[in-house]
């Protein structure tokens, strides 16, 4: 019987359990700004809208934009889902080929503000992100202030395990339970979107299991023979280090390259030697999942085992409130950072699910 307990996955920090806090006590305490890797051209049939939304679901908002503009939902694009119980600023694109541009100000309300509207020649595609900037206020903080400072310094210096966070797996791990039903009983979801969510959750869980074992062995941020190294700042520029090398170890310590874990798919495993043996051992009981992910047609990919929040800043507003600011690349989770800092009670879980920084 497979178990899906994200909360039981090990932390790197032993002191995080000595501190606690609440997250998202109010929507305005969780701010996200989306950043693109390029600027819209200023002309074309697509209108790109930079929208600030509060307590609003991204996909629902995309459908509302389509309805307001009089276009099909497929004519509206966005780069990634954003947190619902938050104040988030993100881009949407609307294909208005042959149609008049509506008065976007008439679309605004208390929860939705149009910050910018600019033309571009193409639709905004999923994943077309440079990253996201977070501004978070933790409340009801408990614990020795010196331990909070120690944990923050450790995160700034060493980064955190790059877990796929709990929200990836659905409420009470339901996406993983659906994956198990699909992969063992053949109950494949009919809806394409639901199918994609379940596949992503399954790959993510296998990655997390490998990362968890490397944390237990204290080598998640160190080199093993056969590691697949990812060049910092990239998502697919990697190479195999079949043997330990002082030069490569130095590059790891300098944060120039990162060890990686598997995102499962078809084809020969990319890792070698000690790393391959570790990954195979961890995933022995998950061969049916591996086989199904291969059958679906996914290719082998890799993901960095560690995550470095960029431009990390913090300020204690008072004895019970802490303000955090940092930037993350696409596909990384603010909650993965926070779990290394303290025991976090996410108040949004009572009313909504949380989306990743995609």
C-alpha positions as CSV (number, residue, x, y, z in Angstrom):
1,X,0.0,0.0,0.0
2,X,1.5,3.3,-1.1
3,X,1.5,6.3,1.3
4,X,1.4,9.9,0.3
5,X,2.4,12.0,3.3
6,X,4.1,15.2,2.2
7,X,4.4,16.5,5.8
8,X,6.6,13.5,6.7
9,X,9.3,14.4,4.1
10,X,12.5,15.4,6.0
11,X,13.7,18.9,6.3
12,X,17.3,20.0,6.0
13,X,17.1,22.3,9.0
14,X,16.7,20.7,12.5
15,X,15.7,24.0,14.0
16,X,12.7,24.8,11.9
17,X,10.5,22.8,14.3
18,X,11.5,25.2,17.1
19,X,9.6,28.1,15.4
20,X,6.0,28.5,14.1
21,X,3.9,31.1,12.4
22,X,0.8,31.7,10.4
23,X,0.8,32.4,6.6
24,X,-1.9,34.2,4.7
25,X,-3.9,35.4,7.7
26,X,-5.0,38.0,5.2
27,X,-4.8,38.0,1.4
28,X,-2.7,41.2,1.4
29,X,-0.1,39.3,3.5
30,X,0.8,37.2,0.5
31,X,1.9,39.3,-2.6
32,X,3.3,37.8,-5.8
33,X,4.6,39.7,-8.8
34,X,5.1,37.7,-12.1
35,X,8.1,38.6,-14.3
36,X,8.4,37.7,-18.0
37,X,11.8,37.0,-19.7
38,X,11.0,39.6,-22.4
39,X,8.8,42.6,-23.0
40,X,5.7,42.7,-25.2
41,X,6.5,44.2,-28.7
42,X,3.9,47.0,-28.6
43,X,2.0,45.8,-31.7
44,X,0.1,42.8,-32.9
45,X,-3.3,41.1,-32.7
46,X,-2.9,40.0,-29.1
47,X,-3.5,42.3,-26.1
48,X,-1.4,41.5,-23.1
49,X,-2.9,42.6,-19.8
50,X,-0.9,42.9,-16.6
51,X,-3.6,42.3,-14.0
52,X,-3.6,42.6,-10.2
53,X,-6.1,40.2,-8.7
54,X,-7.1,39.6,-5.0
55,X,-8.6,36.4,-3.7
56,X,-9.2,35.3,-7.3
57,X,-8.5,32.0,-9.2
58,X,-6.3,32.4,-12.2
59,X,-8.2,30.0,-14.5
60,X,-11.6,31.5,-13.5
61,X,-10.2,35.0,-14.3
62,X,-9.0,33.9,-17.7
63,X,-12.5,32.7,-18.5
64,X,-14.0,36.0,-17.4
65,X,-11.5,37.9,-19.5
66,X,-12.6,35.8,-22.5
67,X,-16.3,36.4,-21.8
68,X,-15.7,40.2,-21.5
69,X,-13.7,40.4,-24.7
70,X,-16.2,38.2,-26.6
71,X,-13.6,35.5,-27.5
72,X,-13.2,31.8,-27.0
73,X,-11.5,30.7,-23.7
74,X,-8.7,29.3,-25.9
75,X,-7.9,32.8,-27.1
76,X,-6.8,33.8,-23.6
77,X,-3.3,32.7,-22.4
78,X,-1.4,33.0,-19.2
79,X,2.1,31.8,-18.1
80,X,1.2,30.1,-14.9
81,X,-1.3,29.7,-12.1
82,X,-1.0,32.1,-9.2
83,X,-2.1,31.8,-5.6
84,X,-5.8,32.5,-5.0
85,X,-5.7,33.7,-1.4
86,X,-3.2,36.5,-2.2
87,X,-2.7,39.7,-4.1
88,X,-1.0,38.7,-7.3
89,X,0.1,40.5,-10.4
90,X,0.3,38.5,-13.6
91,X,0.1,38.6,-17.4
92,X,-2.8,37.5,-19.6
93,X,-2.9,37.6,-23.4
94,X,-6.1,38.0,-25.4
95,X,-6.3,37.3,-29.2
96,X,-8.4,40.1,-30.7
97,X,-7.7,39.3,-34.3
98,X,-10.4,41.1,-36.3
99,X,-12.2,42.4,-33.1
100,X,-12.4,45.8,-31.5
101,X,-10.5,46.3,-28.3
102,X,-12.9,46.6,-25.3
103,X,-12.7,49.2,-22.6
104,X,-10.6,47.3,-20.1
105,X,-11.3,49.7,-17.3
106,X,-14.9,48.6,-17.4
107,X,-13.6,45.1,-16.5
108,X,-12.2,46.3,-13.2
109,X,-13.7,45.8,-9.8
110,X,-12.6,45.7,-6.1
111,X,-10.7,42.5,-6.7
112,X,-9.4,43.0,-10.3
113,X,-7.2,45.9,-11.5
114,X,-5.7,46.3,-15.0
115,X,-2.2,47.7,-14.4
116,X,-1.1,47.7,-18.0
117,X,-2.4,46.8,-21.5
118,X,0.0,46.4,-24.4
119,X,0.0,44.7,-27.8
120,X,2.0,41.7,-28.9
121,X,2.2,39.4,-31.9
122,X,1.8,36.1,-30.1
123,X,-0.2,34.3,-27.4
124,X,1.3,34.0,-23.9
125,X,2.3,30.4,-23.4
126,X,2.3,28.4,-20.2
127,X,5.7,28.4,-18.6
128,X,6.9,31.6,-20.3
129,X,8.2,33.0,-17.1
130,X,11.4,34.5,-15.7
131,X,10.1,34.0,-12.2
132,X,8.1,35.5,-9.4
133,X,8.8,38.0,-6.6
134,X,7.2,37.3,-3.2
135,X,6.4,39.6,-0.4
136,X,5.1,37.6,2.5
137,X,4.0,38.6,6.0
138,X,4.1,35.9,8.7
139,X,2.0,36.5,11.8
140,X,1.7,35.0,15.3
141,X,5.4,34.0,15.1
142,X,6.6,31.9,18.0
143,X,10.2,30.9,18.9
144,X,13.5,32.3,19.9
145,X,14.4,35.3,17.7
146,X,18.0,34.1,17.5
147,X,16.7,30.7,16.0
148,X,14.6,32.6,13.4
149,X,17.7,34.6,12.4
150,X,19.8,31.4,12.3
151,X,17.2,29.7,10.0
152,X,17.0,32.7,7.7
153,X,20.8,33.0,7.4
154,X,21.0,29.2,6.7
155,X,18.5,29.6,3.9
156,X,20.3,32.6,2.4
157,X,23.7,30.7,2.5
158,X,22.7,27.1,1.6
159,X,19.3,27.4,0.0
160,X,16.5,24.8,0.7
161,X,15.5,21.4,-0.7
162,X,13.7,22.0,-3.9
163,X,10.6,20.0,-3.0
164,X,7.4,20.1,-5.1
165,X,5.2,21.5,-2.4
166,X,2.0,20.1,-0.9
167,X,-0.4,22.0,-3.1
168,X,1.0,20.1,-6.1
169,X,-0.6,17.0,-4.9
170,X,-4.1,18.2,-4.2
171,X,-6.2,18.3,-1.1
172,X,-5.2,15.4,1.2
173,X,-3.0,14.1,-1.7
174,X,-6.0,13.4,-3.9
175,X,-4.0,13.9,-7.1
176,X,-1.7,11.1,-6.0
177,X,-4.6,8.9,-5.1
178,X,-6.0,9.4,-8.5
179,X,-2.7,8.6,-10.1
180,X,-2.6,5.3,-8.1
181,X,-6.1,4.4,-9.4
182,X,-5.1,5.3,-13.0
183,X,-1.8,3.4,-12.9
184,X,-3.0,0.3,-11.1
185,X,-6.6,0.0,-12.1
186,X,-6.6,1.7,-15.5
187,X,-9.1,4.5,-14.5
188,X,-7.7,7.2,-16.7
189,X,-9.3,10.7,-16.3
190,X,-11.4,11.8,-19.2
191,X,-10.6,15.5,-19.0
192,X,-7.3,16.5,-20.5
193,X,-6.6,19.1,-17.9
194,X,-7.2,16.7,-15.0
195,X,-5.0,14.1,-16.8
196,X,-2.2,16.6,-17.0
197,X,-2.5,17.6,-13.3
198,X,-2.3,13.9,-12.2
199,X,0.7,13.2,-14.4
200,X,2.5,16.2,-13.0
201,X,1.7,15.2,-9.5
202,X,3.0,11.6,-10.0
203,X,6.3,12.8,-11.5
204,X,6.7,15.3,-8.7
205,X,6.1,12.7,-6.0
206,X,8.8,10.4,-7.4
207,X,11.2,13.3,-7.5
208,X,10.3,14.2,-3.9
209,X,11.0,10.7,-2.7
210,X,14.5,10.8,-4.2
211,X,15.2,14.2,-2.7
212,X,14.0,13.0,0.7
213,X,16.4,10.1,0.7
214,X,19.3,12.4,-0.3
215,X,18.4,14.7,2.6
216,X,18.5,11.7,5.0
217,X,21.9,10.8,3.6
218,X,23.1,14.4,3.9
219,X,24.1,14.6,0.3
220,X,21.3,16.6,-1.3
221,X,23.6,19.5,-1.7
222,X,26.8,17.5,-2.4
223,X,28.1,15.5,-5.2
224,X,27.7,11.8,-5.8
225,X,29.4,9.9,-8.5
226,X,27.0,9.7,-11.4
227,X,25.2,12.9,-10.6
228,X,23.5,14.9,-13.3
229,X,24.5,18.5,-12.8
230,X,22.3,21.4,-13.8
231,X,23.9,24.7,-14.7
232,X,22.6,27.4,-12.3
233,X,20.0,29.7,-13.9
234,X,18.9,27.2,-16.5
235,X,16.2,24.5,-16.7
236,X,17.7,22.0,-19.1
237,X,21.5,22.6,-19.4
238,X,23.0,19.6,-17.6
239,X,25.8,17.1,-17.8
240,X,26.7,13.8,-16.1
241,X,29.5,13.8,-13.6
242,X,30.4,10.1,-13.6
243,X,33.1,10.5,-10.9
244,X,33.8,12.9,-8.1
245,X,35.9,15.8,-9.1
246,X,37.4,18.6,-6.9
247,X,36.7,21.2,-9.7
248,X,33.0,20.2,-9.8
249,X,32.7,20.1,-6.0
250,X,34.1,23.6,-6.0
251,X,31.5,24.7,-8.5
252,X,28.7,23.1,-6.4
253,X,30.0,25.1,-3.3
254,X,30.0,28.2,-5.4
255,X,26.4,27.6,-6.5
256,X,27.4,27.4,-10.2
257,X,26.0,23.9,-10.6
258,X,23.4,21.9,-8.7
259,X,22.8,18.1,-8.3
260,X,19.5,17.0,-9.7
261,X,16.8,14.4,-9.3
262,X,14.6,12.6,-11.8
263,X,11.4,13.7,-13.5
264,X,10.5,10.3,-14.8
265,X,9.9,9.4,-18.4
266,X,10.8,7.0,-21.2
267,X,14.4,6.3,-22.2
268,X,17.5,5.3,-20.5
269,X,18.1,6.8,-17.1
270,X,20.4,9.9,-17.3
271,X,22.1,9.4,-14.0
272,X,24.9,6.9,-13.5
273,X,26.9,5.0,-10.9
274,X,26.1,5.9,-7.2
275,X,23.3,8.3,-8.1
276,X,21.6,5.8,-10.4
277,X,21.8,3.1,-7.7
278,X,20.3,5.4,-5.1
279,X,17.4,6.5,-7.3
280,X,16.7,2.9,-8.3
281,X,16.7,1.8,-4.7
282,X,14.3,4.6,-3.6
283,X,11.9,3.9,-6.5
284,X,11.8,0.1,-6.2
285,X,8.2,0.1,-5.0
286,X,7.1,2.5,-7.7
287,X,7.9,0.6,-10.8
288,X,4.3,0.6,-11.9
289,X,4.3,4.4,-11.8
290,X,7.5,4.6,-13.7
291,X,6.2,2.2,-16.4
292,X,3.0,4.2,-16.8
293,X,4.8,7.5,-17.0
294,X,7.0,5.9,-19.7
295,X,4.0,4.6,-21.5
296,X,2.3,8.0,-21.5
297,X,5.3,9.2,-23.6
298,X,7.1,11.6,-21.2
299,X,10.8,12.0,-21.7
300,X,13.4,11.8,-18.9
301,X,14.1,15.2,-17.4
302,X,15.9,16.5,-14.4
303,X,15.2,19.0,-11.7
304,X,17.7,20.7,-9.3
305,X,17.7,19.2,-5.8
306,X,18.2,22.6,-4.2
307,X,16.6,26.0,-4.5
308,X,18.1,29.4,-3.8
309,X,15.7,32.3,-3.1
310,X,17.2,35.3,-4.8
311,X,17.5,38.7,-3.1
312,X,16.2,37.3,0.2
313,X,15.4,40.1,2.7
314,X,13.6,40.0,6.0
315,X,12.4,42.4,8.7
316,X,10.8,41.8,12.0
317,X,7.9,44.3,12.0
318,X,7.2,43.5,15.7
319,X,7.6,40.6,18.1
320,X,4.9,38.6,16.3
321,X,5.2,39.6,12.6
322,X,8.0,39.0,10.1
323,X,8.1,40.4,6.6
324,X,9.9,38.3,3.9
325,X,10.8,39.2,0.4
326,X,12.5,37.0,-2.2
327,X,12.5,35.9,-5.8
328,X,12.0,32.4,-7.2
329,X,12.4,30.9,-10.7
330,X,9.6,29.2,-12.5
331,X,8.4,25.9,-11.1
332,X,9.6,26.6,-7.5
333,X,7.5,27.0,-4.4
334,X,7.5,29.7,-1.8
335,X,6.1,27.2,0.7
336,X,9.1,24.9,0.1
337,X,11.2,27.8,1.4
338,X,9.0,28.5,4.4
339,X,9.0,24.8,5.6
340,X,12.8,25.2,6.2
341,X,12.1,28.3,8.2
342,X,9.4,27.2,10.6
343,X,6.3,25.2,11.2
344,X,3.8,27.1,9.0
345,X,0.1,27.1,9.3
346,X,-1.3,28.2,6.0
347,X,-4.6,29.9,6.7
348,X,-5.7,29.7,3.1
349,X,-6.0,25.9,3.2
350,X,-9.3,26.4,5.1
351,X,-10.8,28.1,2.0
352,X,-8.7,27.4,-1.1
353,X,-5.8,25.6,-2.6
354,X,-2.5,27.2,-3.3
355,X,-0.8,27.5,-6.7
356,X,2.9,27.2,-7.3
357,X,5.3,29.7,-8.8
358,X,5.2,28.3,-12.3
